[in-house]
Amino acid sequence: MPLTKFHEYHGKNIWLKEEGMVARRSQSFAHALTFSSQPLRNREIFLLEIEENERGWSGHLRIGLTQLDPSSKFTLPQYALPDLANMGRTWTMAVTKTKTGIAVPEDDDTIAVDIDLPPPARLLSPDGEYITTSQGRLRKNVLQSTRKGKQDELLPTDVGSRIGVLFSENGNNRADMHFIINGEDGGCYARNIPYKNAPIYAVVDVYGTTKQVRIVQLNIVANLQDLCKDTILRHTIKKNVEFLPLPLPMKAFLRDEC
């Protein structure tokens, strides 16, 4: 699998290092927009680790999704919020020190309840130890910080914190945007994203106190068992699991995952 990298088109204060896997803001606190080098697939996690902070600024990392294609080299604004978001087809949030890790503006209506939509997908498995993604079935600890110390004491804005974004289709040719905060499902923060209208890129603003971030590589080779489970889950519904010619333990697993 190819390595996940930042796009070569970025804000003027961004310096890409280590073959495009590390983004560093060289000066100021603005003009630090970056994007994934390739569009994301459904349930592909774009995961970052904060490697360095810089005192003297307010605010922190911004991260989200956009259908604005960086390859078109459109004129980049100074900030992800509110500038890039105001350009449309962009769903971006600010990372904060709070437990949830994400700030939602008071006038934001992107997660308003829609009776025509199914509830947001559950990302973590029932035991809370796995998440099924396009990169395979990942253990929760892969998404957690590798820094020494207790995970529950690590703030989302701290050095070592891992912040991920992904979209998950909801069955109506639309998708929901989720965040992963140090291995925990941070929740659904945007709904009704028309993901089939145009490719979706991850967008990152290395803003404020956040000085440098690194992409955590999650493209793994899944084992045969997980590949079989993922394939079955894509082609069945819960009520039909009982009729599949499978061992009882496998049926029990599939019923929990559907």
C-alpha positions in Angstrom: 0.0 0.0 0.0 1.3 3.5 -0.8 2.3 5.8 2.0 -0.2 8.5 3.1 1.3 12.0 2.5 0.5 15.7 2.4 -0.3 17.3 -0.9 2.5 19.3 -2.6 0.1 22.3 -2.8 -0.1 24.0 0.6 -0.1 27.3 2.5 3.0 29.5 2.1 4.1 29.0 5.7 4.1 25.2 5.5 7.3 23.3 5.1 6.9 19.6 4.2 9.5 17.2 5.5 10.3 13.5 5.4 9.0 12.9 1.9 5.7 14.7 2.6 4.7 12.9 5.8 5.5 15.8 8.2 4.1 19.3 8.0 5.7 22.2 9.9 4.6 25.8 10.1 7.7 27.9 9.5 6.4 31.2 10.9 3.4 33.2 12.0 0.2 31.4 12.8 -1.6 31.7 9.5 -1.2 30.5 5.9 -0.7 26.9 7.1 -3.3 24.9 5.2 -2.4 21.4 4.1 -4.3 18.6 2.4 -4.0 14.8 1.9 -2.1 14.0 -1.3 -4.9 11.7 -2.4 -8.7 11.6 -1.9 -9.9 9.6 1.0 -11.9 6.4 0.6 -15.0 5.6 2.6 -14.0 4.9 6.2 -10.3 5.7 5.6 -8.8 7.3 8.6 -6.5 10.3 8.0 -4.5 10.2 11.3 -2.1 12.9 12.6 0.1 13.0 15.6 1.1 16.4 17.1 4.9 16.5 17.2 5.5 20.1 18.4 3.7 23.0 19.9 4.7 26.6 20.1 3.8 29.0 22.9 2.6 32.5 22.4 -0.4 31.8 20.1 -4.0 31.1 20.8 -6.0 28.3 19.2 -4.9 24.9 18.0 -5.0 22.5 15.1 -8.0 22.5 12.7 -8.9 19.4 10.8 -11.7 18.2 8.5 -12.7 17.3 5.0 -13.1 19.2 1.7 -14.1 18.6 -1.8 -12.0 21.6 -3.0 -9.3 19.9 -5.0 -5.7 21.1 -4.1 -4.5 19.9 -7.4 -6.5 22.7 -9.0 -4.3 25.1 -7.1 -7.1 27.4 -6.1 -6.2 30.5 -4.1 -5.7 29.4 -0.6 -7.1 31.5 2.2 -5.2 32.2 5.5 -7.3 29.9 7.6 -9.4 26.8 7.6 -11.9 28.5 9.9 -13.8 30.4 8.8 -12.2 31.2 5.5 -11.9 27.8 3.8 -15.2 26.7 5.3 -16.9 29.7 3.8 -15.8 28.7 0.3 -18.2 25.8 0.5 -17.9 22.0 0.2 -15.7 22.0 3.3 -16.4 20.6 6.8 -13.8 21.6 9.3 -13.6 21.8 13.1 -11.2 23.2 15.7 -9.3 20.8 18.0 -9.6 22.0 21.7 -8.4 20.9 25.1 -11.8 19.6 26.1 -12.5 15.9 26.6 -14.3 15.6 23.2 -11.4 17.5 21.6 -13.6 19.3 19.0 -15.3 22.7 19.1 -18.6 23.2 17.4 -19.7 26.7 16.7 -23.0 27.7 18.4 -24.6 28.4 15.1 -23.4 25.2 13.4 -26.3 23.1 12.1 -24.3 20.4 10.3 -25.2 17.7 12.9 -28.8 18.7 13.2 -31.2 15.7 13.6 -32.6 14.6 10.2 -35.5 12.1 10.4 -34.7 10.9 6.9 -31.2 9.8 7.8 -30.2 6.6 9.7 -28.3 7.2 13.0 -24.6 7.8 12.6 -22.6 4.6 12.2 -20.9 3.1 15.3 -17.2 3.1 14.5 -15.7 1.1 17.4 -16.6 -2.6 17.8 -18.9 -3.6 20.7 -15.9 -4.5 22.9 -14.4 -1.1 22.1 -11.1 -2.6 20.9 -11.4 -2.4 17.1 -12.5 -0.1 14.3 -13.4 -1.3 10.8 -11.9 0.9 8.2 -10.9 0.8 4.5 -7.4 0.2 5.8 -8.5 -3.0 7.5 -9.7 -3.8 11.0 -7.5 -1.7 13.3 -6.9 -2.2 17.0 -7.8 0.8 19.1 -4.3 1.1 20.5 -2.9 1.8 17.0 -4.9 5.1 17.1 -3.6 6.0 20.6 -0.6 8.0 21.5 2.7 6.1 21.9 4.0 8.7 24.4 4.6 7.5 27.9 2.0 8.3 30.5 -1.7 7.7 31.0 -3.9 8.1 28.0 -6.7 9.8 30.0 -4.3 12.5 31.1 -3.3 13.4 27.5 -5.2 16.5 26.2 -6.2 16.5 22.5 -3.9 19.5 21.9 -0.8 18.0 23.6 2.3 16.8 21.9 1.9 13.1 21.2 -1.9 13.4 20.8 -3.4 11.6 17.8 -6.3 13.1 15.9 -8.0 11.4 13.0 -10.8 12.3 10.6 -12.9 10.1 8.2 -16.2 9.9 6.5 -18.6 7.0 6.7 -21.4 6.5 4.2 -24.9 6.5 5.7 -26.8 4.6 3.0 -28.4 7.6 1.2 -25.5 8.5 -1.1 -24.4 10.8 1.7 -21.8 10.5 4.4 -21.1 11.5 8.0 -17.8 13.0 9.2 -16.3 11.5 12.3 -13.2 12.3 14.4 -11.0 9.8 16.3 -9.4 11.4 19.4 -6.6 9.3 20.9 -8.3 6.1 20.0 -11.8 7.2 21.0 -14.7 7.8 18.7 -15.1 11.6 19.0 -18.5 11.4 17.4 -20.3 12.6 14.3 -19.7 16.3 13.4 -21.2 16.7 10.0 -24.0 14.9 8.2 -25.3 14.8 4.6 -21.9 15.1 3.0 -22.4 14.4 -0.8 -19.4 12.2 -1.0 -20.2 10.9 -4.5 -20.3 14.3 -6.0 -16.6 14.9 -5.9 -13.5 13.3 -4.3 -13.0 14.2 -0.6 -9.6 15.3 0.8 -8.5 15.6 4.3 -7.7 19.3 5.2 -5.4 20.4 8.0 -4.6 23.8 9.3 -1.4 23.8 11.4 -2.8 26.7 13.3 -2.0 28.6 16.6 0.0 26.7 19.2 0.3 23.6 16.9 3.7 23.8 15.2 4.3 20.4 13.6 2.2 17.3 12.8 3.1 13.9 11.3 0.8 11.5 9.4 0.5 8.2 11.2 0.6 5.4 8.6 -2.4 3.1 8.8 -2.2 1.2 5.5 -1.8 -2.3 6.7 -2.1 -5.7 5.2 -5.2 -7.3 6.8 -5.2 -11.0 7.6 -7.5 -13.4 5.7 -10.0 -13.7 8.6 -10.5 -9.9 8.8 -10.8 -9.6 5.1 -13.5 -12.3 5.0 -15.4 -10.6 7.9 -15.3 -7.2 6.2 -16.5 -8.7 2.9 -19.5 -10.4 4.5 -20.4 -7.3 6.4 -20.6 -5.3 3.2 -23.1 -7.7 1.7 -25.5 -8.7 4.4 -27.9 -7.3 7.0 -28.4 -8.3 10.6 -31.6 -10.3 10.2 -29.9 -12.5 7.5 -26.8 -13.5 9.5 -28.6 -16.4 11.1 -29.1 -18.1 7.7 -25.5 -17.9 6.6 -23.6 -21.2 6.5 -21.1 -20.1 9.1 -19.8 -21.3 12.5 -21.8 -20.0 15.5 -18.9 -17.8 16.8 -18.7 -16.1 13.4 -22.4 -15.5 13.3 -22.3 -14.0 16.8 -19.5 -11.6 15.7 -21.4 -10.6 12.6 -24.6 -9.9 14.5 -22.7 -7.5 16.8 -21.0 -5.8 13.9 -24.0 -5.2 11.7 
